Amino acid sequence: MLTRKSWINIIIEVKAMTNEKYITIPELANLLGVSRIAIYNRVKKGQIPATKIGRTYVITDKTIANILGKEVTGRGKKRIDAAVHKTVREYGEVLKQLGKE
């Protein structure tokens, strides 16, 4: 049975061997300024994709970029487009008036 320290060493090796960068849930929580529990809950609900290595979850740099808004996925773009169209449809005249001011 591997100890927690052994798993951490394996994670470090995986980070070094692959092109993708990984961080752990506590690292992501620290980066976002939220609790570890909040991140764990989102991982458990499937809101944040993560891979479990031993007892530790790791999250890819692409997922982190998406969370931080540095990269928008196709699904994200569709959601943004839908929100813009809805806003223009519902508030088009108000937006025109504001544009004139």
Secondary structure, 3 states (H helix, E strand, C coil): CCCHHHHHHHHHHHHHHCCCCEEEHHHHHHHHCCCHHHHHHHHHHCCCCCEEECCEEEEEHHHHHHHHCCCCCHHHHHHHHHHHHHHHHHHHHHHHHHHHC
